[in-house]
């Protein structure tokens, strides 16, 4: 059973995992380096624990102690009970959901390890918006994609905003980072995957005509918001595919486009 510790000093060093959560650049550097990430809200905290992430500590406002009692009783990690005002001073924002947990990261698997058993994978290039990362992971989990591969410059899926937007789906879809870009796409192809690049380019084949759900193994490539896939990534693809648009709309937000494309990729799978 965890200790329930009341803290009334925002400078208490035991709260250091939670300081400056709104400082994106600081947290981007600090969290991976220290091997931690922040889970926000009861559902996300529970999903992180169910996925096997070890809890370092929990920060709760008083009214959330009873709601999280079973988690408190099951975990040996310390639980810090604080007033909402103190939580805001520590984190830099009003913690609406009243519950935060600092979780220990797991070592990432190698990309080739994921490719051994996967059939439907997402490959993201330079997607550096945390909201979009979270939205893509949520759709990937909901629509039956097997794994996510990230270019070296993609945003951190375990950053607080990504985790929150995904509603914890980042914990249920395995992911890895590709070390060399776009050279590592060759490794994906060698594993038996057909590389489909999602692009609004008029020369691309309609995703319905491409019928990706009929292919044995598919890697769907997604680019960053606005810029899309780079010239080098497009050149490395086997096929360019597009989502047909109406009313003069040229493209969708990458999160919305991903959901549409994932459905096309996974449709007809018995396990979907």
RAHUGI-V333526 format. One record per residue. SS is DSSP state (@ for helix, = for strand, . for the rest). BURIAL is 1 if it has 9 or more other C-alpha atoms within 8 Angstrom, else 0. Layout:
[[SS;BURIAL] [SS;BURIAL]]
This chain:
[[.;0] [.;1] [.;0] [=;0] [=;0] [=;0] [.;1] [.;0] [.;0] [.;1] [.;0] [.;0] [@;0] [@;0] [@;1] [@;0] [@;0] [@;1] [.;1] [.;1] [.;1] [.;0] [.;0] [@;0] [@;0] [@;0] [@;1] [@;1] [@;0] [@;0] [@;1] [@;1] [@;0] [@;0] [.;1] [=;1] [=;1] [=;1] [=;1] [=;1] [.;1] [@;1] [@;0] [@;1] [@;1] [@;1] [@;1] [@;1] [@;1] [@;0] [.;0] [.;0] [.;1] [.;0] [=;1] [=;1] [=;1] [=;1] [=;1] [=;1] [=;1] [@;0] [@;0] [@;1] [.;1] [.;0] [.;0] [.;1] [@;0] [@;0] [@;0] [@;1] [@;1] [@;0] [.;1] [.;1] [.;1] [=;1] [=;1] [=;1] [=;1] [=;1] [.;1] [@;1] [@;0] [@;1] [@;1] [@;1] [@;1] [@;1] [@;1] [.;1] [.;1] [.;1] [.;1] [.;0] [.;0] [.;1] [=;1] [=;1] [=;1] [=;1] [=;1] [=;1] [.;1] [.;0] [.;0] [.;0] [.;0] [.;0] [@;1] [@;1] [@;0] [@;1] [@;1] [@;0] [@;0] [.;1] [.;1] [=;1] [=;1] [=;1] [=;1] [=;1] [.;1] [.;1] [.;1] [.;1] [.;0] [@;1] [@;1] [@;1] [@;1] [@;1] [@;1] [@;1] [@;1] [@;1] [@;1] [@;1] [@;1] [@;0] [.;1] [.;1] [.;1] [.;1] [=;1] [=;1] [=;1] [=;1] [.;1] [.;1] [.;1] [.;1] [.;1] [.;1] [.;1] [.;1] [.;1] [@;1] [@;1] [@;1] [@;1] [@;1] [@;1] [@;1] [.;1] [.;1] [@;1] [@;1] [@;1] [.;0] [.;1] [=;1] [=;1] [=;1] [=;1] [.;1] [.;0] [.;0] [.;1] [.;1] [.;0] [.;1] [@;1] [@;1] [@;1] [@;1] [@;1] [@;0] [.;1] [.;0] [.;1] [=;1] [=;1] [=;1] [=;1] [=;1] [.;1] [.;1] [.;0] [.;0] [.;0] [.;1] [=;1] [=;1] [@;1] [@;0] [@;0] [@;0] [.;1] [@;1] [@;1] [@;0] [.;0] [.;0] [.;1] [=;1] [=;1] [=;1] [=;1] [=;1] [.;1] [=;1] [.;0] [.;0] [.;0] [=;1] [.;1] [.;0] [@;0] [@;0] [@;1] [@;1] [@;0] [@;1] [.;1] [.;0] [=;1] [=;1] [=;1] [=;1] [.;1] [.;0] [.;0] [.;0] [.;0] [.;0] [.;0] [.;0] [.;0] [.;0] [.;0] [@;1] [@;1] [@;0] [@;1] [@;1] [@;1] [@;1] [@;1] [@;1] [@;1] [@;1] [@;1] [@;1] [.;0] [.;0] [.;0] [.;0] [.;0] [.;0]]
